[in-house]
Amino acid sequence: MIFVKLSSVERSDKLKYKKLFLFTEYFLKFNDQMTQKKRTADAPPSSLVFNPFNYKLLATGLFLVIAGFTAMYLENEVSGFISLFISPIVIMAGYITVIFAIMTRTSTADSSESSKVN
């Protein structure tokens, strides 16, 4: 039976891993506790991330972006009027619409809060 003496480097590595393990275990327990508190305090989660209005805005924005790039491609001129002026405006409007659709909050939460107050 051969005993190998651990060097100080190996011991410090073991200690680091042990501390890291304990920290992650504590963090996961704390995270579970916080999510349980949040779930009990909030209303039951809905199945959709956005409401139908947000999805319609998102689809409209994506349509505008695709239409702008398609119009730019179909004109096929570098210095054409549509390629220089119309298509970039349509594309930017599409991007702004997509950002607005993502950033907009649902109005159902606001109406439910106002009904609770009354």
Order of alpha helices (4+ residues) and beta strands (2+ residues): alpha-alpha-alpha-alpha
